[in-house]
Amino acid sequence: MDKGIYCLVFNNPGCMVRVGALGEIMFQPGWHCYVGSALGSGGLKRLERHINLAAQRDKRPKWHVDYLHTSSHFSLVYAVYAVTGKRLECRLAHELDTGGIPKFGSSDCDCTSHLFYRGNDPQEEIISAFRQLRLIPATKTIMNPGVKDTI
């Protein structure tokens, strides 16, 4: 399986969610985008894990983003991803670095966050950020997981 980076895009109505050691976090209504890496042995197959976890909601959370997957308030809407063998997730996070939830998903790096809030659908902004890194972004709609559109 190809390796790469991805951005999961969630929608929520505004809520309070307990996120492991980060504690209770108040999330504004709107869109939250999470930047992640898929450079491990499974590569971009990691996206399937996220999609499955969001569909099941009854699994025990392991990572910060898992708390969003298992919350009934958050809906995983789509993912933007790109094939790369380079560690670019932190650079992507820096490209999107406004409205971040402090320390979310960034306990193993120097980034302030890997989860960012937007009031409106951030798809075009995310695609532009991927292109700034000279990556070819693709999207996967989660409402219809069989759909894959190359952008």
C-alpha positions as CSV (number, residue, x, y, z in Angstrom):
1,M,0.0,0.0,0.0
2,D,1.2,3.5,-0.8
3,K,2.5,5.7,2.0
4,G,1.4,9.3,2.4
5,I,-0.3,12.0,4.5
6,Y,-3.9,12.9,5.0
7,C,-6.3,15.4,6.4
8,L,-9.6,14.1,7.9
9,V,-12.4,16.6,7.8
10,F,-15.2,16.4,10.4
11,N,-18.3,18.4,10.9
12,N,-19.9,19.0,14.3
13,P,-22.8,21.1,15.8
14,G,-20.7,22.4,18.7
15,C,-20.1,20.3,21.7
16,M,-17.9,19.4,24.7
17,V,-15.8,16.2,24.3
18,R,-13.3,14.6,26.7
19,V,-10.1,13.9,24.8
20,G,-7.9,11.6,26.9
21,A,-5.2,13.5,28.9
22,L,-6.2,16.8,27.1
23,G,-9.4,16.7,29.2
24,E,-12.7,18.4,28.3
25,I,-12.5,20.4,25.1
26,M,-15.2,22.8,23.9
27,F,-15.5,22.5,20.1
28,Q,-17.2,25.3,18.1
29,P,-19.8,24.3,15.6
30,G,-18.4,23.9,12.1
31,W,-15.5,22.0,10.5
32,H,-12.4,20.5,12.1
33,C,-9.5,19.1,10.0
34,Y,-7.0,16.7,11.4
35,V,-3.6,16.2,9.8
36,G,-2.1,12.8,10.0
37,S,0.7,10.6,8.6
38,A,0.4,7.3,6.9
39,L,4.1,6.4,6.6
40,G,3.9,3.2,8.6
41,S,3.8,-0.4,7.2
42,G,0.1,-0.1,6.3
43,G,0.5,3.2,4.5
44,L,-2.7,4.9,3.4
45,K,-4.6,1.9,4.5
46,R,-4.7,3.9,7.8
47,L,-7.6,5.9,6.2
48,E,-9.7,2.7,6.3
49,R,-9.1,2.5,10.1
50,H,-10.4,6.0,10.5
51,I,-13.4,5.4,8.4
52,N,-14.2,2.1,10.2
53,L,-13.8,3.7,13.6
54,A,-16.1,6.6,12.7
55,A,-18.7,4.1,11.5
56,Q,-18.5,1.9,14.6
57,R,-18.2,4.5,17.3
58,D,-18.1,1.9,20.1
59,K,-14.4,1.3,20.0
60,R,-12.1,2.5,22.8
61,P,-10.2,5.6,21.7
62,K,-6.4,5.2,21.5
63,W,-5.3,8.5,19.8
64,H,-6.6,12.0,20.2
65,V,-8.5,11.9,16.8
66,D,-10.2,8.6,17.9
67,Y,-12.2,10.7,20.5
68,L,-13.7,12.6,17.6
69,H,-14.5,9.4,15.7
70,T,-16.2,7.9,18.7
71,S,-18.2,11.0,19.6
72,S,-21.8,11.1,18.4
73,H,-21.3,14.9,17.8
74,F,-18.7,14.5,15.1
75,S,-19.2,13.3,11.6
76,L,-16.3,12.3,9.4
77,V,-17.3,13.8,6.1
78,Y,-14.3,13.4,3.8
79,A,-10.5,13.0,3.7
80,V,-7.9,14.6,1.5
81,Y,-4.7,12.6,1.0
82,A,-1.6,12.3,-1.1
83,V,1.0,9.7,-1.8
84,T,4.4,10.6,-0.5
85,G,7.3,8.9,1.3
86,K,8.4,12.1,2.9
87,R,7.5,13.3,6.4
88,L,5.3,16.2,5.4
89,E,2.5,16.1,7.9
90,C,4.0,18.8,10.1
91,R,4.6,21.0,7.1
92,L,0.9,20.5,6.1
93,A,-0.1,21.3,9.7
94,H,1.9,24.6,9.5
95,E,0.1,25.4,6.2
96,L,-3.3,25.1,8.0
97,D,-2.1,26.5,11.3
98,T,-4.9,28.8,12.4
99,G,-7.7,27.9,14.7
100,G,-5.8,25.0,16.2
101,I,-6.8,23.0,19.2
102,P,-3.6,23.2,21.4
103,K,-1.6,20.0,21.6
104,F,-4.2,17.9,19.7
105,G,-2.5,15.2,17.8
106,S,0.9,16.8,18.2
107,S,2.4,15.1,21.3
108,D,5.2,13.5,19.2
109,C,6.3,16.7,17.3
110,D,6.9,20.4,17.9
111,C,3.6,21.6,16.2
112,T,1.1,23.5,18.2
113,S,-1.7,21.3,16.9
114,H,-2.7,18.9,14.2
115,L,-6.4,19.7,14.5
116,F,-7.8,23.0,13.1
117,Y,-11.1,24.7,13.2
118,R,-12.9,26.4,10.3
119,G,-16.3,28.0,10.2
120,N,-16.9,26.8,6.6
121,D,-15.9,23.7,4.6
122,P,-12.1,24.0,4.2
123,Q,-11.8,21.6,1.2
124,E,-10.3,24.2,-1.2
125,E,-7.9,25.5,1.5
126,I,-6.7,21.9,2.2
127,I,-6.3,21.1,-1.4
128,S,-4.3,24.3,-1.9
129,A,-2.1,23.4,1.1
130,F,-1.3,20.0,-0.4
131,R,-0.4,21.7,-3.7
132,Q,1.9,24.1,-1.8
133,L,3.8,21.1,-0.7
134,R,4.0,19.9,-4.3
135,L,1.7,17.0,-3.6
136,I,-1.1,15.7,-5.8
137,P,-4.2,15.6,-3.5
138,A,-7.1,13.2,-3.8
139,T,-10.3,13.1,-1.9
140,K,-12.4,10.3,-0.4
141,T,-16.0,11.1,0.5
142,I,-16.9,9.2,3.7
143,M,-20.7,9.5,3.2
144,N,-20.1,7.3,0.2
145,P,-16.8,5.5,1.1
146,G,-16.5,3.9,-2.4
147,V,-16.0,7.2,-4.1
148,K,-12.5,8.4,-4.9
149,D,-12.0,11.6,-6.8
150,T,-8.6,12.7,-7.9
151,I,-8.3,16.5,-7.8
